[in-house]
Amino acid sequence: MTKVLRVGFIGVRPSNIRSTTAFFRDVLNLDILRDDPNWAILRLPTGPFDFVEVYAPDFSGGRLIPTGVDAMVAFTVADPTTAHQEVRDAGIEVSALVRAQDAFSDPALEGYGWFFLEAPDGNTYVIQQVPA
């Protein structure tokens, strides 16, 4: 059975990306790794691959945040392939398993992958794996 190791990601699509990014950076003191008009990434203190990502309202990137989703949380697991099957076996709708290395053609992303699921509460969550 899959065990959650930690919360490793929070993604939000606020109405104002600038003020939300400033809140995470200036009020919560998260280090900013990417800051552009459509997508900001800030590092969480729990691990080198744990992030808060802030997307502009019109950001389209289904591999990063599904259309129509304004906020989501990712749970980090050791084996997303097994977790993917277990969640499906529980009758919960899941997306395809995304392998970052393949999705973004970047060998530096090896070992990083995720999938989206729609939980019984109607919210979208993410199950992810990060590099060792």
VOFI-442662 format. One record per atom (N, C-alpha, C): y, z negated, x; residue in one letter. Coordinates in steps of 0.05 Angstrom, whole numbers, padded with zeros to 5 digits, always signed. Example, Ala and Ser with C-alpha at 12.3 -4.5 7.8 and 13.67 -1.06 7.14 Angstrom:
VOFI-442662
-00114-00156+00264A
-00090-00156+00246A
-00066-00156+00264A
-00045-00142+00257S
-00021-00143+00273S
+00001-00157+00258S
***
This chain:
VOFI-442662
-00024+00000+00017M
+00000+00000+00000M
+00025+00000+00018M
+00044+00016+00010T
+00069+00019+00025T
+00085-00007+00024T
+00097-00015+00046K
+00114-00038+00047K
+00142-00029+00056K
+00162-00038+00041V
+00190-00033+00048V
+00198-00050+00072V
+00209-00038+00093L
+00217-00053+00117L
+00246-00063+00115L
+00263-00048+00101R
+00291-00056+00098R
+00306-00035+00081R
+00329-00041+00072V
+00347-00021+00061V
+00360-00007+00084V
+00357+00019+00086G
+00366+00033+00109G
+00388+00054+00104G
+00397+00056+00079F
+00416+00077+00073F
+00429+00071+00046F
+00454+00076+00044I
+00468+00075+00018I
+00485+00101+00017I
+00482+00116-00004G
+00498+00140-00008G
+00514+00138-00033G
+00540+00145-00031V
+00558+00145-00054V
+00574+00170-00056V
+00581+00177-00081R
+00598+00200-00086R
+00621+00190-00104R
+00641+00178-00091P
+00664+00167-00106P
+00684+00188-00114P
+00702+00181-00131S
+00723+00200-00139S
+00743+00204-00116S
+00745+00185-00098N
+00764+00188-00075N
+00749+00182-00049N
+00740+00202-00035I
+00725+00198-00010I
+00742+00184+00011I
+00768+00190+00013R
+00785+00178+00034R
+00787+00148+00031R
+00793+00139+00007S
+00797+00110+00003S
+00771+00095+00006S
+00749+00107-00003T
+00723+00094-00001T
+00714+00093+00028T
+00718+00114+00043T
+00712+00114+00072T
+00729+00093+00086T
+00755+00091+00080A
+00772+00071+00092A
+00763+00043+00086A
+00753+00038+00061F
+00743+00012+00054F
+00719+00004+00072F
+00700+00022+00075F
+00677+00016+00092F
+00685+00013+00121F
+00704+00029+00130R
+00712+00028+00158R
+00731+00004+00164R
+00751+00001+00148D
+00773-00018+00154D
+00768-00046+00142D
+00755-00048+00120V
+00751-00074+00107V
+00724-00085+00115V
+00703-00069+00115L
+00676-00078+00122L
+00670-00074+00151L
+00688-00062+00166N
+00685-00058+00195N
+00660-00043+00203N
+00652-00023+00188L
+00629-00006+00196L
+00639+00016+00214L
+00624+00021+00235D
+00631+00043+00254D
+00628+00070+00241D
+00648+00086+00244I
+00648+00113+00232I
+00636+00133+00252I
+00617+00149+00243L
+00604+00169+00260L
+00613+00197+00253L
+00620+00201+00228R
+00629+00227+00218R
+00650+00222+00198R
+00672+00237+00200D
+00694+00233+00181D
+00707+00260+00176D
+00698+00274+00155D
+00711+00299+00148D
+00717+00298+00118D
+00731+00317+00107P
+00740+00315+00079P
+00718+00315+00059P
+00694+00323+00066N
+00672+00324+00046N
+00649+00305+00051N
+00648+00293+00076W
+00624+00277+00082W
+00631+00258+00105W
+00628+00232+00099A
+00632+00212+00120A
+00606+00197+00124A
+00601+00189+00149I
+00577+00173+00156I
+00586+00149+00171I
+00578+00125+00162L
+00584+00100+00176L
+00558+00086+00182L
+00557+00072+00204R
+00532+00059+00213R
+00530+00031+00201R
+00507+00025+00189L
+00501-00003+00181L
+00492-00019+00205L
+00495-00045+00205P
+00488-00061+00228P
+00458-00066+00231P
+00442-00056+00212T
+00413-00063+00212T
+00396-00045+00230T
+00407-00022+00239G
+00392-00005+00257G
+00407+00020+00264G
+00399+00034+00285P
+00413+00057+00295P
+00413+00081+00276P
+00394+00081+00257F
+00392+00103+00238F
+00398+00093+00209F
+00411+00071+00206D
+00418+00060+00180D
+00447+00066+00174D
+00452+00079+00152F
+00479+00090+00147F
+00489+00085+00119F
+00515+00085+00116V
+00528+00089+00090V
+00540+00118+00092V
+00533+00134+00073E
+00544+00161+00072E
+00561+00164+00047E
+00585+00175+00051V
+00604+00178+00030V
+00609+00208+00026V
+00604+00218+00002Y
+00606+00246-00004Y
+00629+00252-00023Y
+00643+00274-00019A
+00664+00282-00037A
+00653+00288-00064A
+00669+00286-00085P
+00659+00291-00112P
+00645+00319-00115P
+00656+00339-00101D
+00644+00366-00104D
+00625+00373-00081D
+00617+00353-00065F
+00597+00358-00044F
+00571+00368-00056F
+00561+00390-00045S
+00535+00400-00054S
+00517+00401-00031S
+00496+00385-00032G
+00476+00384-00011G
+00452+00369-00022G
+00436+00383-00038G
+00414+00371-00052G
+00394+00356-00034G
+00393+00364-00008R
+00376+00350+00010R
+00387+00322+00017R
+00413+00319+00013L
+00426+00293+00021L
+00432+00276-00003L
+00442+00287-00024I
+00447+00273-00049I
+00443+00292-00072I
+00425+00286-00090P
+00420+00305-00112P
+00444+00309-00130P
+00446+00332-00142T
+00467+00338-00161T
+00467+00318-00184T
+00490+00308-00191G
+00492+00289-00213G
+00487+00260-00206G
+00481+00255-00181V
+00477+00227-00171V
+00502+00218-00157V
+00512+00194-00166D
+00537+00184-00154D
+00532+00161-00134D
+00509+00148-00136A
+00502+00126-00117A
+00472+00124-00115A
+00463+00117-00091M
+00434+00113-00087M
+00430+00095-00063M
+00407+00083-00062V
+00399+00065-00041V
+00372+00076-00030V
+00369+00074-00004A
+00344+00083+00009A
+00329+00059+00020A
+00303+00059+00015F
+00286+00038+00026F
+00270+00051+00049F
+00271+00038+00072T
+00257+00048+00096T
+00228+00038+00096T
+00210+00057+00101V
+00182+00051+00103V
+00171+00063+00129V
+00147+00055+00137A
+00135+00066+00161A
+00123+00093+00157A
+00112+00099+00133D
+00098+00124+00128D
+00107+00136+00102D
+00126+00155+00102P
+00136+00166+00077P
+00115+00184+00063P
+00097+00195+00078T
+00076+00212+00066T
+00059+00196+00047T
+00050+00173+00057T
+00034+00155+00040T
+00050+00145+00017T
+00075+00137+00022A
+00092+00126+00001A
+00097+00148-00020A
+00100+00173-00012H
+00105+00195-00031H
+00081+00197-00050H
+00057+00196-00039Q
+00033+00198-00056Q
+00030+00174-00074Q
+00035+00150-00064E
+00033+00126-00080E
+00053+00126-00103E
+00077+00134-00098V
+00097+00135-00119V
+00089+00156-00140V
+00080+00179-00132R
+00070+00199-00151R
+00046+00189-00167R
+00028+00175-00153D
+00004+00164-00167D
+00013+00143-00188D
+00036+00131-00184A
+00046+00112-00204A
+00059+00126-00227A
+00060+00152-00227G
+00071+00167-00249G
+00101+00171-00248G
+00113+00167-00225I
+00142+00169-00222I
+00148+00196-00210I
+00168+00209-00221E
+00177+00235-00212E
+00189+00233-00184E
+00181+00250-00166V
+00191+00251-00139V
+00199+00279-00131V
+00217+00280-00111S
+00224+00306-00100S
+00204+00313-00078S
+00207+00336-00066A
+00191+00342-00043A
+00198+00324-00020A
+00180+00320-00002L
+00186+00304+00022L
+00201+00322+00042L
+00225+00313+00049V
+00242+00328+00068V
+00238+00317+00096V
+00232+00334+00114R
+00230+00327+00143R
+00256+00337+00155R
+00273+00319+00164A
+00299+00326+00174A
+00298+00347+00196A
+00279+00345+00214Q
+00277+00363+00236Q
+00274+00392+00225Q
+00258+00395+00204D
+00254+00422+00193D
+00278+00431+00176D
+00289+00412+00160A
+00311+00419+00142A
+00336+00427+00156A
+00341+00415+00179F
+00365+00420+00194F
+00361+00434+00221F
+00336+00442+00226S
+00329+00457+00251S
+00340+00442+00275S
+00335+00416+00276D
+00345+00400+00298D
+00323+00382+00309D
+00312+00388+00332P
+00290+00371+00344P
+00298+00342+00347P
+00324+00336+00350A
+00333+00309+00353A
+00327+00292+00328A
+00322+00305+00305L
+00317+00291+00281L
+00287+00286+00275L
+00270+00291+00295E
+00241+00287+00292E
+00236+00258+00284E
+00219+00254+00265G
+00211+00227+00256G
+00229+00216+00234G
+00248+00232+00225Y
+00266+00223+00203Y
+00260+00240+00179Y
+00253+00227+00157G
+00247+00242+00133G
+00251+00224+00108G
+00252+00237+00085W
+00257+00222+00060W
+00249+00238+00036W
+00248+00224+00013F
+00245+00237-00013F
+00260+00220-00033F
+00268+00234-00055F
+00282+00221-00077F
+00262+00215-00099F
+00267+00194-00114L
+00251+00188-00137L
+00269+00178-00160L
+00260+00184-00184E
+00275+00173-00207E
+00259+00149-00217E
+00270+00125-00214A
+00257+00101-00221A
+00257+00097-00252A
+00240+00079-00262P
+00240+00074-00291P
+00267+00066-00302P
+00285+00055-00285D
+00311+00048-00295D
+00330+00072-00298D
+00321+00096-00291G
+00337+00120-00293G
+00354+00126-00268G
+00354+00107-00249N
+00369+00112-00224N
+00353+00127-00204N
+00367+00141-00186T
+00354+00155-00164T
+00354+00137-00140T
+00331+00134-00128Y
+00328+00119-00103Y
+00316+00137-00082Y
+00316+00128-00057V
+00305+00144-00035V
+00285+00127-00020V
+00264+00140-00012I
+00245+00128+00007I
+00248+00143+00032I
+00252+00129+00054Q
+00257+00143+00080Q
+00241+00131+00103Q
+00239+00148+00123Q
+00228+00139+00149Q
+00249+00146+00170Q
+00252+00129+00189V
+00270+00135+00211V
+00254+00136+00237V
+00265+00150+00257P
+00251+00151+00282P
+00244+00124+00294P
+00223+00123+00309A
+00215+00097+00321A
+00236+00088+00341A
***
